[in-house]
Amino acid sequence: MPEVPPPAPTGEELLRVLSALGNAHRMRIVAALLERRNYVSALAREIGMSRPLLHMHLQRLEAAGLIVGTLEAAEDGKLMRFFDVAPFFYELTPGVVARAAATLPLPEKPEKEEAK
């Protein structure tokens, strides 16, 4: 059975993904998680970033659907949040961008001030 290509992203989805990946730290996080799933403290040490800053980047990646976080109990009973890369595939061509752009709402035009 042939593989079905993924549906074309909407404009909002494409903007969310491109925005999430449009940062060097977030690209490094995805690369590190591709190697192996990890928990926040270990990932922060590996990337060389503070945990609060890492959390902000992880939230952005998770909101874009690029990574997935799960809470798991460690042997000592402590809950730890592990992150994995979510499977994703985006083809970026002018046609994909045009179709995605067509789904975006038009910006509101400012009303012209009436002449006094």
CORTA-V489950 format. One record per run of one state. SS is the DSSP state (H for helix, E for strand, L for the rest). FROM is the first residue (numbers start at 1). LEN is the number of residues. If there is no record, write none. Layout:
SS/FROM/LEN  SS/FROM/LEN
//
This chain:
L/1/10  H/11/11  L/22/2  H/24/12  L/36/2  E/38/2  H/40/8  L/48/3  H/51/13  L/64/3  E/67/7  L/74/5  E/79/7  L/86/8  H/94/8  L/102/15
//
